[in-house]
Amino acid sequence: MKVEVLKTIEKIIETPFVEDEFEVGSVCFANDEDLRADFKLQFSTYDVVNYVYGIYQLLWEENEKIEISLLKIPYPISASSFWQYSSIGKKFRQEHPIQEMEFIVVSELNWESV
């Protein structure tokens, strides 16, 4: 993933990026699905992929044939919006895996400032 995308997200959500989703943190149950977003101390590539799925899900409901590589991905406007879309995207990804996403590096998508 391009460093610029991750650094931009880090600044917006004021949370550091970590390479390994399962790094040891100082919060008990840090990887628990029910952990409130405001208690998360880091984010990973998986969180960003889930965020993209969350954004994609909004358009998918309107038009199932949209190609993810053509989608303009807005940077999150806040930490709460990032975690909200990441949560939505995680559920959507489990129900509707997108084959195309397997071959796309998320940072190479069309990211745009809001």
C-alpha positions as MATLAB code, in Angstrom:
seq = 'MKVEVLKTIEKIIETPFVEDEFEVGSVCFANDEDLRADFKLQFSTYDVVNYVYGIYQLLWEENEKIEISLLKIPYPISASSFWQYSSIGKKFRQEHPIQEMEFIVVSELNWESV';
ca = [
       0.000    0.000    0.000;
       1.349    3.440   -0.842;
       2.713    5.286    2.132;
       0.880    8.515    1.179;
      -2.543    6.869    1.462;
      -1.743    5.384    4.855;
      -0.188    8.598    6.172;
      -3.235   10.572    5.083;
      -5.564    8.141    6.824;
      -3.321    8.188    9.915;
      -3.591   11.976   10.109;
      -7.350   11.992    9.618;
      -8.191    9.284   12.136;
      -5.281   10.115   14.472;
      -4.415    6.441   14.809;
      -1.150    4.784   13.731;
      -0.968    2.218   10.959;
       0.562   -1.187   11.754;
       1.701   -3.772    9.245;
       0.537   -6.716   11.325;
      -3.093   -6.667   12.411;
      -2.296   -8.898   15.360;
       0.547   -6.909   16.903;
       0.429   -6.794   20.648;
      -1.346   -3.701   21.943;
      -2.122   -2.314   25.353;
      -5.877   -2.817   25.080;
      -7.397   -6.086   26.216;
      -9.413   -7.699   23.443;
      -7.803   -5.355   20.896;
      -8.857   -7.642   18.052;
     -12.347   -8.271   19.439;
     -15.023   -7.469   16.874;
     -17.155   -5.784   19.536;
     -14.429   -3.333   20.591;
     -15.633    0.235   20.186;
     -13.715    2.151   17.526;
     -12.707    4.916   19.936;
     -10.685    2.337   21.907;
      -8.685    1.095   18.931;
      -5.019    2.072   19.106;
      -4.020    1.136   15.544;
      -5.344    0.250   12.118;
      -4.169   -2.226    9.521;
      -4.433   -2.946    5.813;
      -7.507   -5.050    6.583;
      -9.248   -2.043    8.120;
      -8.516   -0.010    4.964;
      -9.779   -2.826    2.715;
     -12.920   -3.025    4.840;
     -13.328    0.763    4.546;
     -13.154    0.488    0.741;
     -15.754   -2.295    0.815;
     -17.958   -0.074    2.990;
     -17.761    2.760    0.462;
     -18.265    0.328   -2.411;
     -21.350   -1.136   -0.726;
     -23.184    2.189   -1.008;
     -22.780    2.198   -4.784;
     -23.285   -1.555   -5.109;
     -26.822   -1.185   -3.811;
     -27.536    1.280   -6.630;
     -25.621   -0.462   -9.413;
     -24.214   -3.992   -9.048;
     -22.097   -3.693  -12.183;
     -19.806   -0.877  -11.058;
     -16.121   -1.792  -11.322;
     -14.209   -1.172   -8.128;
     -11.170    0.049  -10.073;
     -13.297    2.923  -11.445;
     -14.677    3.916   -8.055;
     -13.463    7.161   -6.488;
     -12.687    6.411   -2.852;
     -13.066    9.415   -0.562;
     -10.684    9.684    2.334;
     -12.580    9.395    5.624;
     -13.737   12.694    7.076;
     -13.134   11.527   10.652;
     -12.100    8.538   12.729;
     -15.717    7.658   13.425;
     -16.594    7.622    9.712;
     -13.531    5.462    8.961;
     -14.475    2.890   11.595;
     -18.151    3.017   10.647;
     -17.451    2.246    6.977;
     -14.800   -0.295    7.948;
     -17.359   -2.146   10.067;
     -19.990   -2.003    7.309;
     -17.397   -3.108    4.761;
     -16.249   -6.058    6.831;
     -19.782   -7.458    6.934;
     -20.327   -6.718    3.244;
     -17.010   -8.356    2.295;
     -18.006  -11.550    4.102;
     -21.348  -11.682    2.283;
     -20.228  -10.418   -1.151;
     -16.533  -11.036   -1.804;
     -15.325   -9.073   -4.821;
     -12.948  -11.140   -6.945;
     -11.514   -7.980   -8.491;
     -10.396   -6.761   -5.033;
      -8.121   -9.769   -4.678;
      -5.866   -8.372   -7.408;
      -5.982   -4.638   -6.647;
      -3.714   -2.875   -4.215;
      -6.034   -0.588   -2.265;
      -3.631    2.355   -2.455;
      -3.767    2.170   -6.252;
      -7.470    2.943   -6.243;
      -8.693    6.450   -7.035;
      -8.424    8.133   -3.620;
      -9.794   11.646   -3.379;
     -10.012   14.264   -0.675;
     -13.448   15.239    0.501;
];
